[in-house]
Amino acid sequence: MNLDALIIPVDRALRTLFAPASSARPVPGETLPEAPLSDVERANAAALMRVNHIGEVCAQALYEGQALAARDGRVRQLLARASREETDHLAWTEQRIQQLGGRKSVLAPAFYAGSFALGALAGLLGDRWSLGFLAETERQVEQHLDGHIAKLPEQDARSREILAKMKADEAGHALSATREGGAALPLPVRVAMRAAARVMTSTTRWL
């Protein structure tokens, strides 16, 4: 077995979990003034951004697992392109958490490991199913982001801009995966994915 095939995923996992994330694109809303927030509003916004940050940690792990098992070079390229944009999301949410005086989730390593395994499993099922899993994941993330935008304090324009841009990127990832031949997932799989997402969001909001 190629040693790089083992070292590279471990290196990327360590960077995702423990190194400060950096963005290749400007942070959405960074030129907007910081809105006055009450302590309760600030804590709520920070908790929501913590959930979104852990979602981006999971996205990095999913893509890494899927890429490791992908058969087609075009699929690996699509995953790599999506991963780069998700790295921007990781940096944006991390920065916003800091600005709001919040903290990142302590559950990140556990969710990364589980998401990596899930991504690898999807990849082993074949590229069509892996792409279908990617598309469905991104569609569910879009809905999740809509809910968080609605829950943010109305005056928190900075957080809203970040989530709106993330939502647009996720829609693009889902469309690209579908165009590349992603298969529609069976209903029980989609339901199970939603249930797993609820576990992640409900725990990382507090931990």
Phi, psi and omega per residue, in radians:
M1 nan 2.402 3.110
N2 -1.109 2.130 -3.097
L3 -1.078 -0.597 3.133
D4 -1.056 -0.573 -3.131
A5 -1.096 -0.401 3.096
L6 -1.659 -0.679 -3.056
I7 -1.233 -0.761 -3.052
I8 -1.062 -0.834 3.108
P9 -1.070 -0.637 3.116
V10 -1.148 -0.757 3.122
D11 -1.063 -0.756 -3.129
R12 -1.185 -0.620 3.095
A13 -1.112 -0.789 -3.139
L14 -1.100 -0.703 3.128
R15 -1.136 -0.752 -3.129
T16 -1.103 -0.733 -3.016
L17 -1.448 -0.569 -2.942
F18 -2.178 -0.264 3.141
A19 -1.708 2.550 3.067
P20 -1.051 2.299 3.140
A21 -1.344 2.573 3.093
S22 -2.185 2.596 -3.064
S23 -1.927 2.417 3.072
A24 -1.487 -0.237 -3.128
R25 -2.049 2.725 3.088
P26 -1.045 2.611 3.103
V27 -1.293 2.145 3.122
P28 -1.005 2.347 3.063
G29 1.355 0.097 -3.049
E30 -1.192 -0.350 3.127
T31 -1.520 -0.120 3.133
L32 -1.338 2.586 3.095
P33 -1.187 2.597 3.097
E34 -1.273 2.153 -3.091
A35 -1.324 2.545 3.038
P36 -1.230 2.201 -3.134
L37 -2.209 2.497 3.024
S38 -1.256 2.936 3.126
D39 -1.051 -0.692 -3.141
V40 -1.171 -0.781 3.124
E41 -1.109 -0.718 3.141
R42 -1.128 -0.757 3.129
A43 -1.119 -0.688 3.125
N44 -1.140 -0.784 3.132
A45 -1.120 -0.706 3.131
A46 -1.128 -0.686 3.117
A47 -1.134 -0.728 3.112
L48 -1.114 -0.729 3.126
M49 -1.207 -0.533 3.061
R50 -1.112 -0.734 3.096
V51 -1.081 -0.767 3.140
N52 -1.167 -0.594 3.089
H53 -1.120 -0.789 3.136
I54 -1.154 -0.530 3.046
G55 -1.087 -0.635 3.109
E56 -1.291 -0.568 3.007
V57 -1.059 -0.799 3.119
C58 -1.097 -0.672 3.134
A59 -1.084 -0.760 3.106
Q60 -1.026 -0.755 -3.121
A61 -1.185 -0.741 3.115
L62 -1.038 -0.860 -3.114
Y63 -1.097 -0.668 3.140
E64 -1.123 -0.784 3.116
G65 -1.139 -0.717 3.133
Q66 -1.157 -0.745 -3.123
A67 -1.115 -0.633 -3.126
L68 -1.089 -0.579 -3.095
A69 -1.767 -0.061 -3.081
A70 -1.131 2.504 -3.140
R71 -1.692 -0.604 -3.044
D72 -1.684 2.307 3.126
G73 -1.058 -0.583 3.123
R74 -1.144 -0.614 3.110
V75 -1.179 -0.736 3.108
R76 -1.087 -0.669 3.110
Q77 -1.141 -0.734 3.117
L78 -1.078 -0.760 3.137
L79 -1.128 -0.700 3.139
A80 -1.141 -0.700 3.132
R81 -1.140 -0.781 3.112
A82 -1.115 -0.675 -3.133
S83 -1.101 -0.662 3.120
R84 -1.098 -0.727 3.113
E85 -1.187 -0.633 3.107
E86 -1.187 -0.496 3.064
T87 -1.135 -0.663 3.029
D88 -1.032 -0.792 3.128
H89 -1.029 -0.721 3.132
L90 -1.027 -0.790 -3.135
A91 -1.165 -0.742 -3.103
W92 -1.098 -0.807 -3.103
T93 -1.211 -0.640 3.108
E94 -1.087 -0.785 3.133
Q95 -1.116 -0.731 -3.101
R96 -1.166 -0.655 3.068
I97 -1.013 -0.784 3.139
Q98 -1.098 -0.744 -3.134
Q99 -1.108 -0.561 -3.130
L100 -1.501 -0.025 3.138
G101 1.336 0.396 -3.131
G102 -1.680 -2.894 3.136
R103 -2.461 2.754 3.095
K104 -1.403 2.821 -3.088
S105 -1.264 2.415 3.074
V106 -1.327 -0.178 -3.095
L107 -1.563 0.070 -3.053
A108 -0.957 -0.823 -3.124
P109 -1.038 -0.712 -3.133
A110 -1.148 -0.766 3.141
F111 -1.214 -0.579 3.086
Y112 -1.097 -0.835 -3.109
A113 -1.064 -0.788 3.137
G114 -1.130 -0.696 -3.133
S115 -1.211 -0.646 3.094
F116 -1.080 -0.795 3.131
A117 -1.084 -0.717 3.129
L118 -1.141 -0.726 3.107
G119 -1.119 -0.725 3.117
A120 -1.105 -0.703 3.109
L121 -1.084 -0.783 3.113
A122 -1.057 -0.714 3.127
G123 -1.131 -0.675 -3.130
L124 -1.176 -0.421 3.112
L125 -1.281 -0.216 3.134
G126 2.079 2.716 -3.034
D127 -1.101 -0.659 -3.140
R128 -1.070 -0.766 -3.139
W129 -1.269 -0.609 3.101
S130 -1.110 -0.760 3.105
L131 -1.165 -0.663 3.089
G132 -1.109 -0.674 3.086
F133 -1.132 -0.713 3.099
L134 -1.076 -0.824 -3.111
A135 -1.080 -0.778 -3.124
E136 -1.174 -0.685 3.089
T137 -1.014 -0.825 -3.091
E138 -1.186 -0.616 3.087
R139 -1.121 -0.711 3.115
Q140 -1.194 -0.618 3.094
V141 -1.134 -0.683 3.081
E142 -0.970 -0.813 -3.136
Q143 -1.128 -0.709 3.116
H144 -1.077 -0.742 3.131
L145 -1.152 -0.665 3.064
D146 -0.988 -0.772 -3.138
G147 -1.125 -0.670 -3.135
H148 -1.253 -0.652 3.087
I149 -1.040 -0.691 3.134
A150 -1.189 -0.494 -3.082
K151 -1.541 -0.276 -3.138
L152 -1.161 2.620 3.012
P153 -0.952 2.373 -3.036
E154 -0.973 -0.604 -3.075
Q155 -1.484 -0.073 -3.102
D156 -1.442 1.274 -3.067
A157 -1.170 -0.555 -3.127
R158 -1.087 -0.855 3.129
S159 -1.125 -0.674 3.141
R160 -1.088 -0.735 3.133
E161 -1.096 -0.723 3.124
I162 -1.071 -0.868 -3.093
L163 -1.175 -0.605 3.119
A164 -1.128 -0.730 3.122
K165 -1.212 -0.667 3.067
M166 -1.052 -0.744 3.141
K167 -1.072 -0.729 3.118
A168 -1.104 -0.704 3.113
D169 -1.127 -0.748 -3.126
E170 -1.091 -0.686 3.106
A171 -1.077 -0.690 3.101
G172 -1.132 -0.673 3.113
H173 -1.127 -0.756 3.139
A174 -1.093 -0.738 -3.140
L175 -1.129 -0.755 -3.140
S176 -1.089 -0.743 -3.133
A177 -1.127 -0.693 3.117
T178 -1.163 -0.739 3.132
R179 -1.112 -0.518 3.136
E180 -1.433 0.041 3.051
G181 1.839 0.326 3.120
G182 -1.053 2.348 -3.112
A183 -1.457 2.558 3.056
A184 -1.229 2.229 -3.102
L185 -1.363 2.564 3.082
P186 -1.080 2.648 -3.111
L187 -0.948 -0.802 -3.137
P188 -1.028 -0.592 3.115
V189 -1.195 -0.752 3.133
R190 -1.095 -0.699 3.127
V191 -1.141 -0.731 3.119
A192 -1.103 -0.661 3.105
M193 -1.109 -0.712 3.116
R194 -1.132 -0.685 -3.136
A195 -1.145 -0.734 3.122
A196 -1.122 -0.673 3.119
A197 -1.126 -0.648 3.123
R198 -1.131 -0.659 3.093
V199 -1.096 -0.778 -3.123
M200 -1.107 -0.831 -3.066
T201 -1.211 -0.648 -3.087
S202 -1.263 -0.551 -3.137
T203 -1.438 -0.764 -3.053
T204 -1.326 -0.233 3.042
R205 -1.093 -0.515 -3.067
W206 -1.941 -0.444 -3.025
L207 -1.978 nan nan
